[in-house]
């Protein structure tokens, strides 16, 4: 019996080690939560800090994290390192910046997981949370005046460009299927405005190193 218990414990610990090892390699995720203040993320530094704190909360340390967000003087594509990037389950999202912004990326509802390794609600789920803040064009460069004041606004004014992490929308257009540049927010930058079009103030995080 003792040998059986020891063997069982060893198997359990080995499995746990594999799970932790996979999680520790995570270099991409969708935030499980936003700031709670709509598109006001405390600016780009506040967004980066939220990426880091969410990753560290699930045991992923020693990485420098950057939010995939463009600002008036920075392009999202230039903030996230060189890749490759994998999700919490160890699934590769993209090899590099070029493939991330091309047809070769592997971002889908099933792979665009949050930092806990959970699937994020998409179109057809309640509530829908597929609108992900980016402020970016399809190539990852900034869109003028669509960053909610460089991620500091939370009222009825301002606009934010969002993408669909589940690659689905109202039709089969390229925009509806875009992970990073689907449509602009409507009604401002507040939490209510973002939720009104199927969002929740979530954004993408990438490990720079």
Secondary structure, 3 states (H helix, E strand, C coil): CHHHHHHHHHHHHHHHHHHHHHHHCCCEEECCCCCCCCCCCCHHHHHHHHHHHHHHHCCCCCCCEEECCCECCECHHHCCCCCCEECCCCCEEECCHHHHCCCCCCCCCCCCCECCCCCCCCCCCCCCCCEEECCECCCCCECCCCEHHHHCCCCCCCCEEEEECCCCCCCCCCCCCCCCCCEECCCCCCHHHHHHCCEEEEEEEEECC
